[in-house]
Amino acid sequence: MNIKKIAYGVASVIIAAPAIALAQFELPAGTNLPSGSILNIVTSTMNWLLVMVGILGVVGFVIAGIIYLTAAGDEDQIAKGKKTMIASITGVIVALIGVVFIQAVKSMLGGNSKTF
């Protein structure tokens, strides 16, 4: 079992080595591929995903408000509206924590911050 794990580890390093080596060179002009460091590409992708989570959380909050307001005394609809509202607030909080986490990791990996 351990030999399989070692073999898989070595194979994955051998497969990833060309990509790691080529990541250090600049792209030729006209390739239409993203340029920049891996850190910037990952940060941009994570920021985009967090914006999507934030937007979906706000939309969910609006939908929960509509469900709650149109319940007209129906206890099941009121409970559904409250549950949806809690879930959307949790989503927005997770998105905000993600933004803080990404900024902290970026400042730690960037090497230009003395706060972390």
Number of C-alpha atoms within 10 A of each C-alpha: 6 7 8 9 10 11 12 12 12 12 12 11 12 11 11 11 12 10 10 11 9 10 14 11 8 10 14 9 7 6 8 8 9 9 13 12 12 12 13 12 13 13 17 12 12 15 17 12 14 21 16 13 19 20 15 15 23 17 13 20 22 15 16 23 17 12 19 22 13 13 16 10 10 11 11 10 17 19 14 16 22 17 14 21 22 14 16 23 17 13 21 21 15 16 21 16 13 16 17 12 12 17 14 15 14 17 15 14 11 10 9 10 11 7 7 9
